Amino acid sequence: MDRIAQLKAFLEDSPNDSFLQHALALEYIKLNDDAAARGVFEALLAREPGYVGSYYHLGRLLERTGERDAAIAAYEKGMSVARAARDMHAYNELQAAYEDLTDE
């Protein structure tokens, strides 16, 4: 069974498991299926906006697909969430990505 099928099977038992959803989106990215990955990230963040790790990957995906303003918004939201959670490691990663994108 491939990883996507395996993750989907796990999600049948735990449909709101954010870790599994995040992992599924990353698998879609590996397959260059940005549309599927984006859908999973957006659904995950709509349900659990505090899942800070997904903002970075969503932002990178949006950058890659040429959606600069949406990527900036994802990084900004992620920085806000990370700051509120006092997750400075995530905050610094998001800030670095944000600055790389906005300093051009």
PAZAPA-4460 file (N, C-alpha, C; in steps of 0.05 Angstrom, whole numbers, plus 32768, in hexadecimal, padded with zeros to 4 digits):
% residues 104
    n_x    n_y    n_z   ca_x   ca_y   ca_z    c_x    c_y    c_z   seq   type   mol
   8011   7FE8   8000   8000   8000   8000   8012   8019   8000     1      M     A
   800C   802C   7FEE   801D   8044   7FED   8016   8056   8005     2      D     A
   8027   806A   8009   8024   807B   8021   800A   808A   8021     3      R     A
   8002   8094   800A   7FE9   80A4   8009   7FD1   8092   8010     4      I     A
   7FD0   807A   8005   7FBB   8067   800C   7FBB   8060   8029     5      A     A
   7FD3   805D   8034   7FD6   8056   8050   7FCC   806D   8062     6      Q     A
   7FD4   8085   805B   7FCB   809C   806B   7FAD   80A0   8069     7      L     A
   7FA2   809C   8052   7F84   809E   804F   7F76   8089   805F     8      K     A
   7F81   8071   8060   7F76   805C   8070   7F76   8063   808E     9      A     A
   7F8D   806E   8097   7F8E   8078   80B3   7F7A   808E   80B8    10      F     A
   7F77   80A0   80A5   7F64   80B6   80A8   7F47   80AD   80A9    11      L     A
   7F41   8096   809D   7F26   808B   80A0   7F1F   8086   80BD    12      E     A
   7F33   807D   80CC   7F2F   8077   80E8   7F31   8090   80FA    13      D     A
   7F41   80A4   80F0   7F46   80BC   8100   7F45   80D4   80ED    14      S     A
   7F2D   80DB   80E3   7F2A   80F0   80CE   7F34   810C   80D7    15      P     A
   7F35   8111   80F0   7F3E   812C   80F9   7F5B   812C   8104    16      N     A
   7F6A   8118   80FD   7F86   8116   8107   7F97   8129   80F6    17      D     A
   7F9F   813F   8102   7FAE   8154   80F3   7FC9   814A   80EA    18      S     A
   7FD6   8139   80FA   7FF0   812F   80F2   7FED   811E   80D8    19      F     A
   7FD9   810D   80D7   7FD5   80FD   80BF   7FCE   810E   80A7    20      L     A
   7FBE   8123   80AB   7FB7   8134   8095   7FCF   8143   808B    21      Q     A
   7FE0   814D   809D   7FF8   815B   8096   800B   8148   8086    22      H     A
   800D   812F   8090   801E   811B   8082   8013   8115   8066    23      A     A
   7FF9   8114   8064   7FEC   810F   8049   7FF3   8126   8036    24      L     A
   7FF1   813E   803F   7FF7   8155   802E   8014   8154   8025    25      A     A
   8026   814D   8037   8043   814B   8030   8047   8135   801B    26      L     A
   8039   811F   801D   803B   810A   8009   8031   8114   7FED    27      E     A
   801C   8123   7FED   8012   812E   7FD4   8028   8141   7FC8    28      Y     A
   8035   8150   7FD9   804A   8162   7FCF   8060   8151   7FC2    29      I     A
   8068   813B   7FCE   807D   812A   7FC3   8075   8120   7FA7    30      K     A
   805B   811D   7FA2   8051   8114   7F88   804B   812B   7F75    31      L     A
   8053   8143   7F7D   804D   815C   7F6E   8030   8160   7F69    32      N     A
   801F   8157   7F7B   8002   815C   7F7A   7FFC   8174   7F8D    33      D     A
   8003   818C   7F84   8000   81A3   7F95   7FE3   81A9   7F9B    34      D     A
   7FD1   81A4   7F88   7FB5   81AA   7F8D   7FAA   8198   7FA4    35      A     A
   7FB1   817F   7FA4   7FA7   816D   7FB9   7FB4   8175   7FD4    36      A     A
   7FCE   817B   7FD3   7FDC   8183   7FEC   7FCF   819D   7FF7    37      A     A
   7FCB   81B0   7FE6   7FBF   81C9   7FEF   7FA4   81C5   7FFC    38      R     A
   7F93   81B4   7FEF   7F79   81AE   7FFA   7F7A   81A2   8016    39      G     A
   7F8D   8190   801A   7F90   8183   8034   7F9A   8198   8049    40      V     A
   7FAF   81A7   8041   7FB9   81BC   8054   7FA3   81D0   805B    41      F     A
   7F94   81D9   8048   7F80   81ED   804D   7F69   81E2   805F    42      E     A
   7F61   81C9   805A   7F4D   81BC   806A   7F57   81B8   8087    43      A     A
   7F70   81B0   8089   7F7C   81AC   80A3   7F7C   81C6   80B3    44      L     A
   7F86   81DB   80A6   7F89   81F5   80B4   7F6E   8202   80BA    45      L     A
   7F5A   81FC   80A9   7F3F   8207   80AF   7F33   81F9   80C8    46      A     A
   7F39   81E0   80CB   7F2F   81D1   80E2   7F40   81D5   80FB    47      R     A
   7F5B   81D7   80F7   7F6D   81DA   810E   7F81   81F0   8107    48      E     A
   7F7A   8209   810A   7F8C   821F   8102   7FA5   8220   8113    49      P     A
   7FA7   8212   8129   7FBE   8212   8139   7FD3   81FE   8131    50      G     A
   7FCF   81EF   811B   7FE2   81DB   8112   7FF8   81E9   8102    51      Y     A
   800A   81F5   8111   801D   8209   8107   802F   81FE   80F0    52      V     A
   8037   81E5   80F1   8049   81DA   80DD   803E   81DB   80C0    53      G     A
   8024   81DB   80BD   8019   81DB   80A2   801B   81F5   8094    54      S     A
   801D   820B   80A3   801F   8225   8097   8038   8228   8086    55      Y     A
   804E   821E   8090   8067   821F   8081   8065   8210   8066    56      Y     A
   805B   81F8   8068   805A   81E8   804F   8045   81F2   803C    57      H     A
   802F   81FD   8046   801B   8209   8035   8027   8222   8027    58      L     A
   8035   8232   8037   8042   824A   802C   8056   8243   8015    59      G     A
   8066   822E   801A   807A   8226   8005   806B   821C   7FEC    60      R     A
   8056   820D   7FF0   8046   8203   7FDA   803B   821B   7FCA    61      L     A
   8030   822F   7FD8   8025   8246   7FCA   803A   8256   7FBC    62      L     A
   8052   8258   7FC7   8068   8265   7FB9   806E   8256   7F9F    63      E     A
   8070   823C   7FA1   8077   822C   7F8A   8063   822E   7F74    64      R     A
   804A   8232   7F7B   8035   8234   7F66   8030   8251   7F5E    65      T     A
   8041   8263   7F67   8040   827F   7F5E   802B   8290   7F6C    66      G     A
   8021   8287   7F82   800D   8296   7F91   801B   82A5   7FA9    67      E     A
   802A   82B9   7FA1   803B   82C8   7FB5   802B   82D4   7FCB    68      R     A
   8015   82E2   7FC5   8005   82EF   7FDA   7FF9   82DA   7FED    69      D     A
   7FF0   82C4   7FE2   7FE4   82AF   7FF3   7FFA   82A3   8005    70      A     A
   8012   82A0   7FFA   8028   8295   800A   802F   82A8   8021    71      A     A
   8030   82C1   801B   8036   82D5   8030   8021   82D3   8046    72      I     A
   8008   82D1   803E   7FF2   82CF   8051   7FF5   82B6   8062    73      A     A
   7FFD   82A0   8056   8000   8287   8065   8017   828A   8079    74      A     A
   802D   8296   8071   8043   829A   8083   803C   82AD   809A    75      Y     A
   802D   82C2   8093   8025   82D5   80A8   8013   82C8   80BD    76      E     A
   7FFF   82B9   80B3   7FED   82AB   80C5   7FFD   8297   80D6    77      K     A
   800F   8288   80C9   801F   8275   80D8   8030   8282   80ED    78      G     A
   803C   8299   80E7   804C   82A7   80FB   803A   82B0   8113    79      M     A
   8023   82B9   810D   8010   82C1   8122   8009   82AA   8134    80      S     A
   8003   8293   8128   7FFC   827B   8137   8014   8271   8147    81      V     A
   802B   8271   813B   8043   8268   8149   804A   827A   8160    82      A     A
   8047   8294   815D   804D   82A7   8172   8039   82A2   8189    83      R     A
   8020   829E   8183   800C   829A   8198   8012   8280   81A7    84      A     A
   801C   826C   8199   8023   8252   81A6   803F   8252   81B2    85      A     A
   804D   8268   81AF   8068   826B   81B9   807B   8256   81AE    86      R     A
   8075   824F   8194   8086   823C   8185   809A   824D   8175    87      D     A
   80B0   8254   8181   80C3   8266   8174   80D2   8259   815D    88      M     A
   80D6   823F   815F   80E3   8231   8149   80D2   8233   812F    89      H     A
   80B8   822D   8132   80A6   822F   811B   80A4   824C   8112    90      A     A
   80A2   825F   8125   80A1   827B   811E   80B9   8284   810E    91      Y     A
   80D1   827C   8116   80E9   8284   8108   80EA   8278   80EC    92      N     A
   80E1   825F   80E8   80E1   8253   80CE   80CD   8262   80BC    93      E     A
   80B6   8268   80C6   80A2   8276   80B7   80AB   8293   80B0    94      L     A
   80B8   82A0   80C3   80C2   82BB   80BF   80D8   82BB   80A9    95      Q     A
   80E9   82A7   80AA   80FF   82A6   8096   80F3   82A2   807A    96      A     A
   80DF   8290   8078   80D2   828C   805E   80C4   82A5   8055    97      A     A
   80B7   82B2   8067   80A8   82CB   8061   80BC   82E0   8058    98      Y     A
   80D2   82E3   8066   80E6   82F8   805E   80F3   82F1   8044    99      E     A
   80F9   82D8   803F   8104   82D0   8025   80F1   82D8   800E   100      D     A
   80D7   82D5   8013   80C4   82DB   7FFE   80BF   82F9   7FFB   101      L     A
   80BF   8308   8011   80B8   8324   800F   80D0   8336   800B   102      T     A
   80E8   832C   800D   8100   833C   8009   8109   833D   7FEC   103      D     A
   80FA   8331   7FDB   8102   8330   7FBE   80FE   834B   7FB1   104      E     A
***
